[in-house]
Amino acid sequence: MRPRRRAPAGSPGQATVETVALLPAMVAIGLGVLQLLAVGYASVLAASAAEAGALALAAGTDARAAVQEALPGWSRARARIGVEDGRVEVRLRPPSPLRALSEELEVNGAAAVEAP
């Protein structure tokens, strides 16, 4: 029977050093994932609000008020609403730690109704 070999002992604290070195990259990746989720959520909100505005147009009521009502409180200040010729368009900036990034990632939602 052969004697077992021992695994070489690593430098003490090596795992801690590697973790600390990778921490900024892990934080950046996490923030990127959260930003993508925020963009997706804002896109769904914009489309749903545009549809609510189009339904209000079809019912003969105020489309802008319907869009505002369909949006959650935090997003109302970040939304731009356009209503023209039976078409409702909602532009929404997703939440972001950087204002310039939020403006670049603006999403659209649109819906239209035909006049009877």
N, C-alpha and C positions, 0 to 999 in steps of 0.2 A: 504494500500500500504506500502510495506517495504522500508525502506531507503536504498539507494545504498551504497555499501561498496567501499571505496577508495582502490585503489591498493597501496600496501606498497611502499614507496619511497626507491629506491635503494641507494647504496652508491654513492656519487658524484664521477664521473670519473671512475667508475667500467668498463664501456664499453671500455674506452681508455686503461686501464690496460690489459684487456683481449685481445684487438687487438694487443697491443705491444707484449704480451706474445706469441701470435700465429704467429706473423710476420715471424720469422725464418722458421717455418714449412711451411708457405704459399710460401715463397721464394724457399725453397728446393723442394717443389712439382712442382712449376713453372719451375725451372731449369731441373728437371727430365723429365717433359713433353717436354720441348724444346730439350733435348738431344735425346729423343725417336724420335722426328720429324726429327732431323738431321740424325739419323741412317737410318730411312726410306728413306729419300731423297738421302743419299749416296748409299743405296742399289739400288735404281732406276737408279741413274747415272752410277753405275758400270755395271749393266746389259745392259743398253743402249750403253755404250761405248764398251762393249765386243761384242755386236751385230754389231756395226759399224766396229769393227776390223775384225769380221768374214766375213762381206760383202766385205770388202777390200781384204781379202784373196781370196774370190771367184772371185773377179774381177782381181786378179793378181797384186794388188798394195800393198804398205807397210801397214801392219796391225797396227803396233805401231803408225805410224803417224796418222792413222785414229782414233785410240783410243784417242790419245792426242787432236785431233781436236774435238772429240765428247764431251770431258770433259770441263766444265767451268774453267776459269782461276784459281780460288782458289783451285780446287781439283787436278790439274795436279801435283803439288808437293807432294800430299798425295797419289798418285796412284802408284801401282806396276803392271807392265804389263808382262804377260807371253804368248808367242806364240810358240806352238809346235804341229806338226802333224795335222794341220787344226783346232786346238782348240785355242781359245783366252780366257785368264783369266785375269780379272782385279780385283785387291784387292785395296780397298779404305778405308782410315781412315776418319771417319766423324769428323767435327769440334767439339772440346770440350775444356772446360777451363782447363782440366787436361790431360796432354800428355799420362800418363799411362792409363787413361780411354779410350782415343781415340784409343790407340793400342789394348786394349782388345775388343773394339767394332768394329774392322775392318770387313768390309763386302766384299763378293765376288760376282762377276758377271762372267758368262762364256757363251760362244757360240762356236759352231763348224760348220764346213762345210765339206762335203765329197768331196774327190778328184774325178774328173770325170773319 
